[in-house]
Amino acid sequence: MNDRHDDDDPRLSTGAYSLDAVSPDEAEAFERATDASESLREETDGLVETAGLLGLAITPVTPSERMKAELMAKLATTAQLPRQEPVAAVPDASAEPESAAPAAPTPVETPAPDARTASTAPRAESRARSRWFARPATLVAGIAAAAALFVGGGVVGTAVSGGFGTSSVTDASAAGLAEITAAEDSQRSTVPVEGGGTATLVWSNTLGRSAIVVDGLTPLPDGKVYEAWYIDAEGAAPAGTFTASGEGTSWHVLAGAMNPGDAIGVTVEPAGGSTTPTTDPIIVGQTA
């Protein structure tokens, strides 16, 4: 029988930690684990950066009154933890007996509840929540699913719908974006999108990789795709095709190697992509 407790594996908490969905005790324990593991620290940094990047790219939405009402209804019907009463002071058995002469009164301090005891009750809930984010790459794919993200083409990307994606291709795309944002020399630039909106370019010169993150990219008609390009003095090199849903955030990790100083562009091309751009770019930005 295998006695190994998977719940104690710190890698199962990378997703929850990156979204600040752990208790203070769990966060402290997880940070100790990252101090002892460079790979765990890099993986976590990448997820934190990716979550922040996706959050910044999403247009804020005001919650509906129905959502508020449903939330309040759930609070009213959800069992709450019992109130914790202060612990009374326990007399010291070793204290000397009272003398005939009255002694000056000594203030009695009421000890605060033991933090270890106070944190025990919610720990099971936190563990369950951590298991929800058990796969780091799939965490990002899950965020993508919730935002109705792009259907990637070529080297990376896939359709994401209905819950957390499990495609190895989607995981590879999410892991690629996390790797770029976690790189020590990761840089980013915000550029306009032709027709309205902005796109964020993220790149790492040491990795030779880059990605595009854009909110609300317009869907294209049948037979058309978006195509990314690396552009230098010699011309444009294709870097993969992708499509967009029109709502939420889309990202595309560019295929091929990026050289420092390359420009990154996106054009609209026939399905399957082109070997050279056939239209003017709707997105273009310079790396450094």
N, C-alpha and C positions, 0 to 999 in steps of 0.2 A: 504494500500500500504506500502511495506517495504522500508523505506528510508535508510537502512543501506548500506554503500558504501564498498563493498568487496575489492575494490582496495586499501583501506586504512588499511587493515589488514596486519600487518607487516609480518605475516607468509607466505604471498604470495610472499615476496621478499627474503626468505631464499636462494632459489636456485640462483637467480641473484646475490645476495650479495656474495655467496660463490665462484662465478666465476668472481667476480670483474666487474659485468655487470650493475652497477648502477652509477648514477651521484654522485658527491661529496655531494650535498645536501641530496640526498636520502640515501647515506651511513651514513651520520651524524644522520639523523632521525632514521634509522634502528638501529644504535648502541645505541641510547638513549632507544629504545624499548627493546633491549637485556639487557641493564643495569637494566631495571625494571622487567624483566621476566627471571627467572633462566631456565625454561624449553625451552624458545625460544633461550637462549644463548647456552644451551647444544645441541639443535637441529642444530643450526648454526655451532657450533664448529665441530660437527660430519660431516656435509656436507663439510666444508672446508678441514678437514683432509682427507675425502674420495676422494674429487676431486684431492687433491695433491697426494694421494697415487696412484690413477689410472693414473694420469699424469706421475708419475715417472716410472710406470711399462710399459708404452707404448714406443716402439722404435720410435725415431724421424724420420720423413719422409720429404724429400725435396719436396715442392709443385711443381706441373708441370707447364710448361710454359703456357699451356692452361688455367690453373686456374688463373694465373697472368693476362693473356690477358682478361679473362672474368671479373675479378675484376675491372680492369681499365676501361673496357667498361661500367660496371654498374656505376662507379663513374662519368663517362662522361655524363650519361643520368639521374642521380639522382639529383633532385632539392636540392640546397644548401641553407643554411640560409643566409639572406642578410648581407652584411657588416655593422657593427655597427660604426657609426661616433661618434667621441668624442663630448660630450655635452659641448656647449659653456657656459662660466661663466655668471651668471645672476647678474647684478649690484645690490648692496644692497641699497634698497630704503631709509633705515634709515641713510645712510652715510651723513655726513655734506657737504654742498655746498662748491665748490672750493673758496678759498680766493684769494685775489688779488695777494699775493705772491705765486709763484709756489712751490708746495710741492715736496718732494723727491718721485720719482716713486716707486710704490709698485708692486712687482711681482704678476701677476694674475695666480692662479693655475687652471688648468682644471680638474674638478673632474672626477674620473674614473667612467665608467658606473656602475650603480647599479647592484650588483651581483644577486639580486633577479630578476631583469628584464632580465638579460642575461641568466639566467637558465630556464626561463619560456618556451621558444620555444622548447627545447629538452625534456621537462618533459613528454609530451604526448608520445613521442617515448620510453622513459625509462619505463613509466608505461606499455606500450604494451609489451615491452621486459620482464618486471617483470611477467606479466601474462603468458608468454610463459613458465616460470619456476614455475607455480603455485603450483605444488604438490612436496614437498621436496623429498619424496621417489622415485617418478616417475622421478625426475630429474636424479638421479643416474641410474635408469633403462634406461633413455634416453641416457646417456653417454654409457651405456652398449650396447644399440642397435647400436649406431654409430660405436662402436668398434667390433661389431659382437661377443658378449660375449657368455659365456658358456650356455649350456642347463643343468640346475641343475636337480638333482634327489633327491629322498628321501624326506627329510624334507623341504629343501629350494631350490629355483632355478626354472627357467622355460625357455623355448625357447623365445628369444627376436628377433624380426625381423620386419623390415619395420616401422620406426618411433618410437614414444615413447610408451613403453610397459605400459599396464594398469592392468596387472595381479596382483591380491592381493598377489600371491605367490612371484612374482618378487619384489613387494614393500616390502614384509616382509624380503626378502634377502637383499635388499638395505638398509633397515632400520637397520637390524642386523649388517651389516658392518659399518654403520655410528655410531651405538651405541658403538661398540667396539673401534673404532678409537677415539671417543669423550670421552671415560672413562679417568678419571684423572690418572689412573695407566696404561694406554695403552702403550704397548711395541711392538717393531717390530724387526725382524731379517731377513737378506737376506741369503738364502742358495742356493747351486747349484742344478740344475735339471739334473738327469742322462740323458746323450745324448746331453747336451748343454743348456745354458740359466740359469736363476735364478728365484727363487720364493721368495716372501716376506711373512713371517708369521707375523700376527698381533694378539695380545691377550690381555686380561684383566683378572687379577687374581681375582679382586673383582666381576666381572660379571661371571667368570668361563666360558668364551666364547673365541673362536678364529676363525680366517679366514685365507685362503690362497689366495694370489693374484699372478698370474703368466702370463707372456706375451708369446704368441706364442706357447701354449701347443699343442703338436702333436695330431691330431685327431686319434681315435682308430678305428679299423675295427668293423664291425657289430658283436654283441655278446660280446663286451668288454666295460668296463667302468672304469673310475678312481674311487678309493675308498679312503677316508680319514680315518685316525686312530688316536686315542689317545693311547699312549704307556707308560706304567709304569712298575714297577718291576713285576707285576702280569701278564703282557702280553699286547695284543693289543685289544682295544675296537672299533668296527666300528663307524664311525662318518659321514656317508652319502656318496652317490655316485654322480658323475657328469661326464659330457662329455665336450669336447672342440671343437672349430671350427678350430683351427690351426692358426688363424690370430687374432691380437688384444689381448686384455686383458681378462683373465678369472678370476673369483673369486668364492670361495665356503666358506660359513659360516658353520663351523662344527656343526653337531648335537651332543647332549649330553653335559655333564658337563666336563669342563677341571679343573684339579687340578694343582696348581703351581708346576713346575718341570716336568710336563708331556712332553714327546716328541710328535711331530706331524709328521705323515708320510702319504705318498700317494703311493698306489700300483695300478697295473692294474689287474682287476678282471673280472670274467664272468658277463654278464648282470644280474642285480638284486643284485649284491654284494655278499660278502662272510662273514661268521661269524668270520673267522680268515684269515690273509693274506696268499695267495697262491703263491705270487711272491716276489722278493726282492723290497724294496721301491725305487721309482725314486726320491722322495723328502723326506727328513727327517731333522728335526730341533728340537732344545730343547727350551722349555719355561723356564722362571726363576721366 
